[in-house]
Amino acid sequence: MGIDLTWLGHSTVVVDIDGVRLVTDPLVRRHNGILRRHGDQPAQESWRAADAVLLSHLHHDHAEVASLREFAGVPVLTAPENAVWVRRKGLDGRGLGEGEWFPLGAAGVEVRLVRAVHGARPMPHRPNAANGHLVRGPSGVVWLAGDTELHDEMGDLPRLAGRPVDVAVVPVGGWGPRLSPGHMGPEEAAVACRLTGARHAVPVHWNTLHLPGGDRVPAGWLHLAGPRFREAVAREAPRCDAVQLEPGATFHLPDAPGEAG
C-alpha cells in the first residue's frame, strides 16, 4: 500500500498506488519523431507490468504509437472519441463517460477523467478531445492534469474525488522555449495547485523533449521551468510542497496529516 510517482520524462509518469501500476501518456522510446530526448531512455523495468495507461490526448508527444504498443493488452483510459482511435491501433481503448470511475486492483483504486482545456492546436488526422485524470485509492488522491490551460473547475477536484488532493502532477513547460495556448507555465501551474489545494505537486512536461539543436537556444531554457515552478508555488500555494524530480526519480507520498506511519 502507498503511493510512489516515478517521472520518466515529459508527461510520462508511473503511478504505483495501492498495488496498482498506472502509466501516463507513455513515451518510452529514445526519441519521439523529430523531437529529441534530453537524458536517457526510460528503463523497461520502470514501466513494465502496468495495469492501465492514462492517456490525456492524442498530440504526438503524448500519444506516440510505438510506445503505446508496448502496452498491448493493457486498458487505455481516455476520452471516448480518443478510445476509438486507440482501438483502431489494435489496442484496448476504454472511453470513460462523464463521472464514470474505472475500478482497478483489489484494494479499491479508481480512475476517472476530469476536464482539460487544450483545444488551441487541433489536429486534422486524430480526434482532439483532451482530459486529465483523477486517481483515488486507500492511500490518497492523485490529480494528473494532462495538457491544459487554467480553468475554474480545478477547484472542484476535491469534491469530485470525495477527499482532498494529495498530489498534483502538473505540466510547467514544453518542448520549446515558448508555450502555445492550451498549456500552463510555472506561474499558472502554481495557481492550479492553489485552486486544488494539493498537498504536494510534481512538475512535468519540461526538461525532456526539444527540436534538434533547440535545447541550446536560448541557453538554459530546457532546465528552467522546474525551478521557476518551485519559486511560484512558494508564492501562490505556500502550503503545497513542490517536488522537483529528475527523469527516472521517484517521489514517495508521505502519510496524510493525522495518519499513522
N, C-alpha and C positions, 0 to 999 in steps of 0.2 A: 504494500500500500504506500501511497505517497505520490508526489508529482516531480518529475525531472523533465526539464526542457533542454534539448541539445540543438544549438543553431548550427546548420550545415552550410550557411552562406545564403545570400539573397533572401528569399522568402521561405526557404526550406527549413522547417523546424520539426524535430522529433519530440512528440509529447508522450511520455510514459506516465500514465495515470492509473493507479489502482489496478495494475495488471493488464492494462490495455495500451497498445502502442499505436499512435497516430502519426502520420507524416503529412505535412502541409506543402502544397504546391511543389512537388518534388522536382528538383534539378540535381541529379546525382551523377551526371557525366562531367567530363573535364570542362567542356565549354557548352555554350548554347547558341548554335548557329554562328552568326558573325560575332556575337558577344564573347569576350574572353573572360575567363575566371581568374581573379586575383587570389592566389593561395592554392592549396592542394584540393584535389578531387576528394569528395567525402568517401571514407572507408565504408565498405559494404556492411560490415558488422554494426555500423552506427544506425543503419536504416532498415536492415532486413527484418523479417518476421513482423511486418506491420499488420494490424488488424483492420485499418481503414486508412484511406487517403482523404484529406480535406482539400478540396480544390476551390479556390476563390473565384477564378475567372480564367478566360482562355487566351489571354495575351501570351506570346511565345516565351516570355521569361518566367511564366508561371505554369503553363501547360505545354511542356516540351514532350512530344510524343514518345521519343525513345526512352526518356526517363520514366514516363507513366507506364510504359510496357514492362518495366522492371517489376511492376506491382500487379501483374496479371493474376486474376482471380480474387483480388482484394477489392472490397466495395469502395467506390469513389463517390464521396458525399458532396453534392454540389447542387446548383440550381437546376430545375427540371429541364430547361432547354439546353443547358450545358451537358447534362447527363445523356441526352440523346446523341450529342457529338461524341462523348466518351464511348458510348456503346458502339457507335459506328467504327471506332478504332479497335473493336474486339475486346473492350474492357468492361468491367462491371460498374457502369454508371448508375448511381442511385440519386434521383432527383427528389429532394425533400420539399414538402409543401409548407405553407406558412404556419409557423408554430409547431411543426412536427419535430419531435425528439426521436432520434435514432438510437436504439439501445445497443451496447457493446459490452461483452465480458460478463462475468458472473457477479461482479461487485456493484453493479448499478451505474456504470458510466453511460452517459448520454451525450449526443451531439445534435445541435440544431443550427440552422442558418440564421444570420442576422443581417441587417441592412448594410450595404456598402454603396457609396456614391462614386462611380468610376466609369462614366459614360462619355468622356471627352474625346476619346480616340477610338471610335467604333471600327471594327474590322469587317470587311465585306465578305469574308470567307469563313467566318466562325460566328457562332452566337455570341452576344455581347452582354449577357447577364453577369452581374458581379454580386458577391456576397462575402460576409465574414462568417465566422463560426463561434458559437459558444459551446464549451465543453464543461460538463459538470460530473463530479463523482464524489464519493465519500470524503476524499481528501481536499476538495476545493473546486473552484471555478476558474477556467482559463478562457479569456477572450482573445481570439485571433482575428485581427481586424481585416486582413486582406488589403488590397489597394483601395483607398477611399479618401474622399475629402472629409473634413469635419462636418458633422451634422448633429442636430439636437437630439436625435433618437439614441445617441450613445449614452445619454443619461438614463435611459430606460433599461439598460442591460442588467443591472442588479435585479430589477423587478422581473425581467424575463427569465433570469436564472433562478429566481427564488431565494437568492442569498447574495452577499457581496462578491465582487470580482476580486479574486486573489492575485491574478497576474494577467497583465495585458501584453500581448505581442503586437507591436505597432510598427508600421513602416515609417522610416525617417529620411529616406533619400532615394536614390535611383541609380541608373547605370550611366548617368551623365551629370555634369555639374549643375544643370538647370532642370527643375521639375516641371512637367506639363500639368495642366489641370487634372483633377481626379486623384491627386496624391497629397500626402502630408509630409512636410518637412519637420525638422526638430521642434519648432515652436508649436505647430499645430498638433503634433503627436503628444506633446506635453499637455496641451489643453484637453486633448482626448482623455488622457489619464485622469485629469481633474474631473471631467464630466462623469466618468465611470466610477470614480472613487477607488481605482485599483490600488492594491497594497504594494504591488511590485510591477515593474514594466521592463520588458526586454525589447530593445530596438532592433529591427531587421530591415531588409531592403536597402542595404548600404555595404560598402567595403568589400564588394564581391565582383559584380559584372561591370564591364566597360567595353567601349569600342576599341579596336586595335590601336594602340598608342595613345588612346584617350585617357588613360589613367594618369598621365603626366601633365595634362593641360586642362585647367590651370593647376599649378603644382599643389599637391596635397589634398585636392578636393575629395578624393575617394575615401579618405580616412577621417573626415571632419564631422560627419553627421552624428555619429555616436557620441563623441564628447559634447557636441553642442546640444544634443538631446538631454544629456545628464544635467547640463547647466540650466536648460529650460525647465526641466522638471523641478529643480531646486527652487525656481521662481514661481512656477504655475501650479505645482502639485507637491508641496513640500512634505506631505505625509506619504508620498509614494517613493518607494526605493527603486531607483533606476539602475538596472543591472546590465552593464555593457559587457558583452561576450565577444570573444574572437571566434571565427568559424571553427567548429569542432568542439567548442567548450560547452559545458553543461551547467545549468542553474538548477539547484535543488530547492524547491519551495519550502521555506520554513513552516513550522506549525502555525496555524491561525492563532491570533490572540486568545488566550484562555484555554487552548487545547493542551493536553498533556503531551510531552515529547515521546 
